[in-house]
Amino acid sequence: MTLSALRKCAFVLPAAALALALAGCKAGGGPEAPAKAQKAAWTPAAKVETAPAKAELPPGVRRALAVGDKSVWKQRGGKELAWKTVKLDGSIAEVHGSNGCKAVTDLSSYSPSLGWRDCSGHTGSHKIDKRSGRLFPLAVGNTESWKYSGRNDKGNTWSGTRSCKVAGTANVTVPAGNFDTYHVICREMSARYDYWFSPELGSTVISSKAPLPGKKSSRYHRELIRLEPPA
């Protein structure tokens, strides 16, 4: 697999479905970018209609999950995608998607996934080498970053960095309803991710990915339709 191909193989599962971030693309650090470039890197991944939050938000805390929990999302074009929790071990969870993707993630933040199988034809894993900062409980200005190394089933390896920050608050409307949210932005070498997290639900309600300016990467946009407790 070429570096170009690796940069296209990042997948991020809906944060409401355990905040998975399947970032199998090479991402790196390097010298600090000029202020203008840094601002461009943190611009939103998708055009989302927002309004000022209606009230001051409490700290953003994730809802407690259980085996059998499911979230259903609307994708571009109106197609639905569901994620179901099948295993839990502390903050580590395995989720299965209605698209056949299976993934393992640390629920404690928007970190890269620990593993993925049959996700758009990709299988691999990540090891978190270093973690700094803290996003949760969400509050404006919080930051967190991860340095990680990865390997796929073809034997290719890579390393990367993901950096996230709570950029602000906003009111958004999705199929699940109208919510005041925290806006969290994450970036890697070739892509940026935007999450709108509702403290009311304890879940992300919008999840988006887009290439950074001048970069090549996959893109998606998902909005929460509903959360389903275990049967």
Summary of the structure (lengths in Angstrom):
residues: 231
radius of gyration: 16.4
end to end distance: 41.7
largest distance: 51.5
contacts: 777
relative contact order: 0.25
helix: 7%
strand: 49%
